[in-house]
Amino acid sequence: MATHFQRALACARAYADTHGTLVNATTDTVQDGLKLGQWLSNQRNKDHAPQLHHGAPSPRAQALSAVDPWWNPPWTLESQRS
């Protein structure tokens, strides 16, 4: 049985395959019944703290980077979507 992260990662992969990126997923984005945009927002928030202290990316961040290297860009997503 897949974990929640594995299921969400599969949804992220499906979304990226369709849209070419994860960056444009807003908090309202739903993929295969999962609130993908909100989940990605939560993953970005979790990922920022270690990177601010020059820590290595977590295994979850590495898995998301394998789907889309720009899933968590250094610029604000609001400016990306403008």
Backbone bond lengths (Angstrom), bond angles and torsions (degrees), N, CA, C in turn:
res aa  C-N    CA-C-N  psi(-1)  N-CA   C-N-CA  omega(-1)  CA-C   N-CA-C  phi
1 M - - - 1.457 - - 1.539 108.79 -
2 A 1.295 116.09 134.05 1.464 121.35 -178.31 1.526 110.95 -75.08
3 T 1.321 115.29 145.20 1.461 120.07 174.41 1.525 108.85 -75.62
4 H 1.321 115.75 167.30 1.466 119.74 177.36 1.529 109.93 -59.21
5 F 1.322 117.68 -41.66 1.463 119.81 179.66 1.524 110.53 -61.97
6 Q 1.316 118.09 -44.17 1.465 120.71 -179.92 1.528 111.30 -62.73
7 R 1.326 116.70 -40.38 1.470 120.24 177.94 1.523 110.08 -65.47
8 A 1.331 116.75 -44.02 1.464 120.74 179.82 1.525 110.54 -65.51
9 L 1.327 117.29 -38.91 1.459 120.80 178.09 1.530 110.57 -63.57
10 A 1.323 117.30 -39.09 1.467 120.80 176.77 1.531 110.44 -63.68
11 C 1.326 117.36 -39.48 1.469 121.28 176.17 1.527 110.19 -65.11
12 A 1.320 116.47 -40.61 1.469 120.48 178.22 1.528 110.22 -63.02
13 R 1.317 116.75 -41.52 1.463 121.25 178.99 1.531 110.16 -63.43
14 A 1.323 117.48 -43.29 1.468 121.12 179.05 1.522 110.61 -63.33
15 Y 1.329 116.52 -41.88 1.462 120.57 179.25 1.530 110.13 -64.09
16 A 1.329 116.45 -46.00 1.468 120.42 -179.44 1.526 111.04 -64.36
17 D 1.321 117.30 -36.73 1.467 120.14 177.51 1.524 111.15 -62.05
18 T 1.326 116.55 -37.05 1.464 121.39 -179.32 1.518 112.34 -78.90
19 H 1.335 117.10 -43.12 1.464 121.94 -171.33 1.527 114.04 -103.75
20 G 1.318 117.60 -8.71 1.454 120.97 177.18 1.521 114.81 83.37
21 T 1.317 118.00 -6.41 1.462 122.07 -178.05 1.522 109.68 -164.27
22 L 1.331 115.44 164.33 1.463 121.08 172.26 1.519 111.45 -102.82
23 V 1.328 117.06 -12.42 1.465 121.51 -174.45 1.521 112.00 -61.90
24 N 1.328 117.69 -35.03 1.465 119.09 -175.38 1.527 113.76 -84.12
25 A 1.319 118.45 3.61 1.468 120.85 176.32 1.528 108.89 -75.07
26 T 1.323 116.14 117.35 1.467 120.54 178.57 1.525 109.12 -87.76
27 T 1.314 117.07 171.85 1.465 119.88 -179.31 1.526 111.95 -63.24
28 D 1.322 117.98 -15.89 1.471 122.06 178.06 1.532 113.09 -89.24
29 T 1.323 117.61 -5.70 1.459 121.38 -176.11 1.525 111.21 -68.94
30 V 1.331 115.10 129.62 1.466 121.81 176.48 1.524 107.43 -120.44
31 Q 1.316 116.18 133.60 1.464 121.74 177.83 1.526 108.02 -129.94
32 D 1.305 116.61 120.98 1.470 121.63 178.70 1.527 112.40 50.76
33 G 1.332 116.38 40.79 1.459 121.85 177.19 1.517 115.24 83.39
34 L 1.320 118.28 -4.95 1.465 122.50 179.32 1.523 109.38 -97.70
35 K 1.310 117.41 136.74 1.467 121.59 174.53 1.526 107.58 -74.62
36 L 1.324 114.89 75.70 1.461 122.10 -172.25 1.515 112.45 -62.40
37 G 1.313 117.57 -43.91 1.460 120.15 -178.73 1.515 112.16 -60.56
38 Q 1.321 116.88 -43.37 1.467 120.43 178.08 1.522 110.45 -66.48
39 W 1.318 116.85 -40.86 1.462 121.09 179.13 1.528 110.24 -62.20
40 L 1.339 116.98 -44.43 1.465 120.15 177.93 1.523 111.19 -62.65
41 S 1.320 117.07 -40.82 1.464 120.73 177.07 1.526 110.36 -58.64
42 N 1.321 116.64 -43.89 1.467 120.53 177.96 1.527 111.24 -63.33
43 Q 1.331 117.06 -40.44 1.466 120.36 179.32 1.526 110.86 -66.18
44 R 1.336 116.72 -38.88 1.476 119.96 177.59 1.520 110.89 -63.62
45 N 1.323 116.78 -42.32 1.465 120.27 178.68 1.518 111.03 -62.15
46 K 1.326 117.59 -41.74 1.464 121.45 178.31 1.522 111.39 -65.77
47 D 1.327 116.44 -33.34 1.463 121.03 -174.90 1.519 113.13 -79.35
48 H 1.327 118.36 -25.26 1.467 120.12 -175.55 1.520 113.38 -66.65
49 A 1.309 118.91 -41.57 1.467 121.38 -174.77 1.527 112.61 -59.35
50 P 1.338 120.62 -51.76 1.464 118.96 179.87 1.523 113.01 -62.93
51 Q 1.320 117.51 -36.42 1.458 119.78 -178.46 1.517 111.79 -69.78
52 L 1.327 117.68 -30.41 1.461 120.01 177.81 1.519 111.34 -64.14
53 H 1.324 116.50 -26.22 1.458 121.33 179.51 1.528 110.93 -101.56
54 H 1.317 117.13 20.14 1.467 124.28 177.32 1.523 112.35 60.84
55 G 1.312 116.32 29.75 1.459 120.44 176.43 1.515 110.67 -81.24
56 A 1.291 115.53 161.93 1.459 120.50 177.78 1.530 109.28 -71.87
57 P 1.324 117.09 147.96 1.466 119.60 177.00 1.528 110.62 -61.15
58 S 1.299 115.61 146.57 1.466 121.05 178.58 1.531 109.43 -70.21
59 P 1.326 117.43 161.95 1.470 119.48 175.45 1.534 112.11 -57.50
60 R 1.328 117.22 -34.61 1.467 119.85 177.83 1.527 110.67 -66.51
61 A 1.326 116.87 -42.75 1.464 120.52 178.10 1.523 110.33 -64.04
62 Q 1.316 117.09 -38.10 1.464 120.57 178.07 1.527 110.77 -65.17
63 A 1.325 116.74 -39.18 1.468 120.17 178.20 1.525 110.91 -64.57
64 L 1.325 117.11 -41.65 1.465 120.60 177.62 1.525 110.80 -67.62
65 S 1.322 117.89 -36.32 1.468 121.21 177.45 1.524 111.24 -64.77
66 A 1.324 117.13 -30.26 1.463 120.20 176.41 1.529 111.08 -68.17
67 V 1.322 117.22 -28.76 1.467 122.09 176.75 1.520 109.85 -78.06
68 D 1.332 116.44 -47.04 1.466 122.83 -179.28 1.524 108.18 -151.61
69 P 1.334 118.10 109.80 1.463 120.33 -178.57 1.529 113.58 -57.99
70 W 1.329 117.28 -21.64 1.472 121.12 -178.29 1.526 112.10 -103.75
71 W 1.324 118.13 23.11 1.470 121.35 -178.53 1.518 111.50 -60.75
72 N 1.325 117.81 -27.37 1.466 122.48 -178.09 1.528 108.76 -132.98
73 P 1.329 117.40 73.64 1.460 120.40 -173.40 1.529 112.52 -68.91
74 P 1.345 116.59 156.91 1.466 120.29 179.55 1.530 113.05 -74.18
75 W 1.319 118.12 -11.39 1.464 121.47 176.93 1.525 108.91 -97.55
76 T 1.323 116.71 168.16 1.465 119.75 179.88 1.525 109.79 -74.22
77 L 1.299 115.63 144.20 1.461 119.80 179.34 1.517 111.62 -68.91
78 E 1.328 116.91 -27.99 1.464 120.04 177.91 1.528 110.18 -61.36
79 S 1.332 117.41 -41.87 1.466 119.48 178.95 1.525 110.47 -70.29
80 Q 1.319 117.96 -31.89 1.463 122.01 177.56 1.524 110.71 -63.14
81 R 1.315 116.24 -40.06 1.465 120.74 -175.07 1.522 113.03 -83.92
82 S 1.316 117.96 -8.77 1.474 121.15 -177.84 1.506 111.58 -72.04
